Amino acid sequence: MHSFTGEAGKRLDHFLQEKLSEFSRSRIQSWIKEGRVQVNGSAAKSSLVLHGGEAIEVSPAGLPPLKATPEDLPVEVLYEDASLIAVNKPAGLAVHAGAGLHEGTLVNRLVHRFGALSQLGGEMRPGIVHRLDKDTSGVLLVARTDSAHRALAAQFAGRTVEKIYLALVHGNVRADFGRITKPIARDPVRRTRMTARLESGREALTEYRVRKRFEKFTFLEVRIGTGRTHQIRVHLASIGHPVAGDRVYGAPPAARLFLHAFRIGFVSPATGEKVTVEAPLPPALEDWLAGL
């Protein structure tokens, strides 16, 4: 049970969000709807504007069960603390359920391994703060609590998270360093694709540097300042250098996509310390490079 004194001019749900910041907005609103919030002894609506001095009592409900089905499959943990887990996602594994996909995802594995995770992403996406494409491997952060989820989301939104990828692209990238700032939008013709050919779209920033040159390929280190859908794939294809294996954006077929989330740097909500986590290049990609 939590007890508060109302403050004048604030909506009930906004007031409780400030006082109970460890809980999500949707959870607090569900408690209000369930009558678990009493104002001067009576149930009230979320939109109630407080006059000040009200006696507010909150009786929290237990955490709702996770709806994503647990699956006993391996999860490679690279780092963990009280607020989050950093995992190494293999290529070919979807992060969470989507259209026509209800099992066999990373989330199913995480729920089995760790049980309770942040609920801010919804019942089918517990813990998921950001995403990697199904065919991209590498470091992914997972929030254990709602407050950690909120703190990490703020870092992503504020663009203070360091995100470094490794990519093999077709052709000879002339400049040793480059910067791509074309906006990214949904392709109006092929809705499963994105495009950087339109003048409109969401702001996007991709920077790259050449790590190694081959006869028909260039190996890049890529830093992204934003996290748009398919951003690296779209941006590199837009300058004539699609990622190897990326058939969606013009590359010939290959065993897999050569795109790997190599490093992520962030501040841990649990410790307040800067953390950098790296996922080594998968053996299949190391072999691909060696074969060049």
LOMAR-989290 format. One line per field, with one value per residue (C-alpha): residue number from 1; residue in three letters; x, y, z. Coordinates in steps of 0.5 Angstrom, whole numbers, plus 500, padded with zeros to 3 digits. Example, Ala and Ser with C-alpha at 12.3 -4.5 7.8 and 13.67 -1.06 7.14 Angstrom:
<nodes>
i <- 1; 2
aa <- Ala; Ser
c1 <- 525; 527
c2 <- 491; 498
c3 <- 516; 514
</nodes>
This chain:
<nodes>
i <- 1; 2; 3; 4; 5; 6; 7; 8; 9; 10; 11; 12; 13; 14; 15; 16; 17; 18; 19; 20; 21; 22; 23; 24; 25; 26; 27; 28; 29; 30; 31; 32; 33; 34; 35; 36; 37; 38; 39; 40; 41; 42; 43; 44; 45; 46; 47; 48; 49; 50; 51; 52; 53; 54; 55; 56; 57; 58; 59; 60; 61; 62; 63; 64; 65; 66; 67; 68; 69; 70; 71; 72; 73; 74; 75; 76; 77; 78; 79; 80; 81; 82; 83; 84; 85; 86; 87; 88; 89; 90; 91; 92; 93; 94; 95; 96; 97; 98; 99; 100; 101; 102; 103; 104; 105; 106; 107; 108; 109; 110; 111; 112; 113; 114; 115; 116; 117; 118; 119; 120; 121; 122; 123; 124; 125; 126; 127; 128; 129; 130; 131; 132; 133; 134; 135; 136; 137; 138; 139; 140; 141; 142; 143; 144; 145; 146; 147; 148; 149; 150; 151; 152; 153; 154; 155; 156; 157; 158; 159; 160; 161; 162; 163; 164; 165; 166; 167; 168; 169; 170; 171; 172; 173; 174; 175; 176; 177; 178; 179; 180; 181; 182; 183; 184; 185; 186; 187; 188; 189; 190; 191; 192; 193; 194; 195; 196; 197; 198; 199; 200; 201; 202; 203; 204; 205; 206; 207; 208; 209; 210; 211; 212; 213; 214; 215; 216; 217; 218; 219; 220; 221; 222; 223; 224; 225; 226; 227; 228; 229; 230; 231; 232; 233; 234; 235; 236; 237; 238; 239; 240; 241; 242; 243; 244; 245; 246; 247; 248; 249; 250; 251; 252; 253; 254; 255; 256; 257; 258; 259; 260; 261; 262; 263; 264; 265; 266; 267; 268; 269; 270; 271; 272; 273; 274; 275; 276; 277; 278; 279; 280; 281; 282; 283; 284; 285; 286; 287; 288; 289; 290; 291; 292
aa <- Met; His; Ser; Phe; Thr; Gly; Glu; Ala; Gly; Lys; Arg; Leu; Asp; His; Phe; Leu; Gln; Glu; Lys; Leu; Ser; Glu; Phe; Ser; Arg; Ser; Arg; Ile; Gln; Ser; Trp; Ile; Lys; Glu; Gly; Arg; Val; Gln; Val; Asn; Gly; Ser; Ala; Ala; Lys; Ser; Ser; Leu; Val; Leu; His; Gly; Gly; Glu; Ala; Ile; Glu; Val; Ser; Pro; Ala; Gly; Leu; Pro; Pro; Leu; Lys; Ala; Thr; Pro; Glu; Asp; Leu; Pro; Val; Glu; Val; Leu; Tyr; Glu; Asp; Ala; Ser; Leu; Ile; Ala; Val; Asn; Lys; Pro; Ala; Gly; Leu; Ala; Val; His; Ala; Gly; Ala; Gly; Leu; His; Glu; Gly; Thr; Leu; Val; Asn; Arg; Leu; Val; His; Arg; Phe; Gly; Ala; Leu; Ser; Gln; Leu; Gly; Gly; Glu; Met; Arg; Pro; Gly; Ile; Val; His; Arg; Leu; Asp; Lys; Asp; Thr; Ser; Gly; Val; Leu; Leu; Val; Ala; Arg; Thr; Asp; Ser; Ala; His; Arg; Ala; Leu; Ala; Ala; Gln; Phe; Ala; Gly; Arg; Thr; Val; Glu; Lys; Ile; Tyr; Leu; Ala; Leu; Val; His; Gly; Asn; Val; Arg; Ala; Asp; Phe; Gly; Arg; Ile; Thr; Lys; Pro; Ile; Ala; Arg; Asp; Pro; Val; Arg; Arg; Thr; Arg; Met; Thr; Ala; Arg; Leu; Glu; Ser; Gly; Arg; Glu; Ala; Leu; Thr; Glu; Tyr; Arg; Val; Arg; Lys; Arg; Phe; Glu; Lys; Phe; Thr; Phe; Leu; Glu; Val; Arg; Ile; Gly; Thr; Gly; Arg; Thr; His; Gln; Ile; Arg; Val; His; Leu; Ala; Ser; Ile; Gly; His; Pro; Val; Ala; Gly; Asp; Arg; Val; Tyr; Gly; Ala; Pro; Pro; Ala; Ala; Arg; Leu; Phe; Leu; His; Ala; Phe; Arg; Ile; Gly; Phe; Val; Ser; Pro; Ala; Thr; Gly; Glu; Lys; Val; Thr; Val; Glu; Ala; Pro; Leu; Pro; Pro; Ala; Leu; Glu; Asp; Trp; Leu; Ala; Gly; Leu
c1 <- 500; 503; 500; 500; 497; 495; 498; 494; 493; 496; 492; 492; 495; 501; 502; 502; 507; 512; 511; 511; 517; 519; 512; 510; 505; 500; 501; 499; 493; 491; 491; 486; 482; 481; 480; 486; 487; 483; 482; 479; 476; 473; 475; 477; 479; 486; 484; 482; 485; 487; 485; 491; 491; 487; 488; 491; 492; 495; 494; 499; 497; 502; 506; 502; 505; 509; 505; 511; 512; 519; 523; 529; 534; 541; 542; 549; 550; 556; 554; 549; 548; 541; 538; 540; 543; 547; 546; 550; 544; 546; 544; 537; 534; 528; 528; 521; 514; 511; 506; 505; 511; 509; 515; 522; 525; 530; 525; 522; 529; 530; 523; 526; 533; 531; 524; 521; 523; 521; 514; 514; 515; 509; 507; 510; 516; 519; 525; 526; 529; 532; 532; 537; 534; 533; 539; 544; 548; 551; 550; 543; 541; 535; 532; 530; 526; 521; 526; 532; 528; 526; 533; 536; 531; 532; 540; 538; 533; 538; 543; 549; 549; 555; 553; 559; 557; 562; 560; 563; 560; 560; 565; 571; 569; 573; 574; 577; 572; 565; 558; 551; 545; 540; 533; 530; 522; 518; 518; 512; 512; 515; 512; 517; 523; 526; 529; 533; 531; 526; 527; 522; 523; 526; 533; 538; 546; 551; 559; 564; 571; 575; 578; 580; 580; 579; 579; 571; 569; 571; 570; 568; 567; 560; 558; 550; 548; 540; 537; 532; 529; 535; 539; 546; 543; 539; 545; 550; 546; 544; 552; 552; 555; 550; 552; 554; 548; 543; 538; 533; 538; 541; 546; 547; 545; 550; 549; 548; 548; 555; 552; 554; 553; 560; 560; 555; 557; 552; 551; 548; 542; 544; 551; 551; 558; 560; 560; 562; 560; 563; 561; 566; 565; 562; 566; 562; 564; 571; 571; 568; 573; 579; 576; 577
c2 <- 500; 507; 513; 520; 527; 530; 536; 542; 542; 535; 530; 523; 519; 524; 525; 518; 517; 522; 519; 511; 512; 505; 503; 504; 509; 503; 499; 505; 507; 499; 500; 506; 502; 496; 501; 500; 507; 511; 518; 521; 513; 513; 510; 515; 516; 517; 524; 527; 534; 534; 540; 539; 536; 529; 523; 518; 511; 506; 498; 495; 489; 484; 484; 481; 474; 474; 472; 470; 463; 461; 456; 452; 454; 457; 465; 468; 473; 478; 482; 483; 487; 488; 493; 489; 484; 484; 478; 476; 475; 470; 471; 468; 469; 474; 479; 478; 476; 479; 478; 470; 469; 467; 463; 461; 468; 471; 474; 466; 464; 470; 469; 462; 464; 470; 470; 477; 483; 490; 490; 497; 494; 490; 483; 480; 484; 484; 487; 490; 497; 496; 491; 488; 485; 478; 477; 481; 478; 482; 485; 487; 490; 487; 491; 487; 493; 498; 504; 501; 500; 508; 510; 506; 508; 516; 514; 511; 517; 522; 519; 518; 510; 508; 503; 500; 495; 491; 490; 487; 491; 490; 494; 499; 504; 510; 514; 512; 515; 517; 520; 519; 523; 521; 521; 514; 512; 506; 504; 506; 501; 495; 496; 491; 495; 502; 507; 513; 516; 520; 527; 526; 521; 520; 523; 518; 519; 513; 514; 509; 508; 503; 497; 493; 493; 487; 486; 486; 488; 493; 491; 497; 499; 503; 508; 510; 516; 514; 507; 507; 501; 497; 504; 501; 497; 502; 508; 503; 501; 508; 510; 504; 499; 494; 490; 483; 478; 483; 481; 486; 492; 489; 484; 477; 471; 469; 464; 470; 478; 480; 485; 485; 489; 489; 494; 498; 503; 506; 508; 502; 504; 500; 503; 509; 507; 507; 500; 498; 491; 487; 481; 478; 477; 470; 464; 464; 471; 470; 465; 469; 474; 469; 466; 473
c3 <- 500; 498; 501; 498; 499; 493; 489; 486; 479; 477; 474; 478; 473; 472; 480; 481; 475; 479; 486; 483; 478; 478; 475; 468; 466; 463; 470; 474; 469; 470; 477; 477; 472; 477; 483; 486; 487; 492; 493; 499; 500; 493; 486; 481; 474; 471; 468; 475; 477; 484; 488; 493; 500; 498; 501; 496; 497; 492; 493; 487; 484; 483; 476; 471; 468; 462; 456; 452; 452; 456; 451; 454; 449; 450; 451; 451; 456; 455; 461; 467; 473; 477; 472; 465; 461; 455; 450; 444; 439; 433; 426; 424; 431; 431; 437; 439; 436; 430; 425; 424; 429; 436; 438; 437; 439; 443; 448; 449; 451; 456; 459; 461; 463; 467; 469; 470; 466; 464; 462; 458; 452; 452; 454; 448; 448; 456; 457; 450; 449; 442; 437; 432; 425; 425; 420; 424; 430; 436; 442; 445; 451; 455; 461; 468; 471; 468; 471; 468; 461; 462; 464; 458; 453; 455; 453; 446; 445; 447; 443; 448; 447; 443; 437; 433; 428; 423; 416; 409; 403; 396; 392; 393; 398; 396; 402; 408; 412; 411; 413; 411; 413; 408; 411; 412; 410; 409; 401; 399; 394; 397; 405; 408; 405; 407; 403; 403; 396; 398; 401; 407; 412; 419; 421; 420; 422; 419; 420; 417; 417; 413; 417; 411; 403; 399; 391; 391; 398; 403; 411; 415; 422; 422; 428; 428; 431; 430; 430; 424; 421; 417; 417; 416; 410; 407; 408; 405; 399; 398; 396; 392; 397; 400; 405; 403; 403; 404; 398; 400; 398; 392; 394; 391; 395; 401; 407; 411; 412; 414; 419; 426; 432; 435; 441; 445; 450; 455; 463; 467; 471; 477; 478; 474; 471; 464; 461; 454; 452; 445; 442; 438; 430; 429; 427; 420; 419; 421; 416; 410; 411; 411; 405; 402
</nodes>
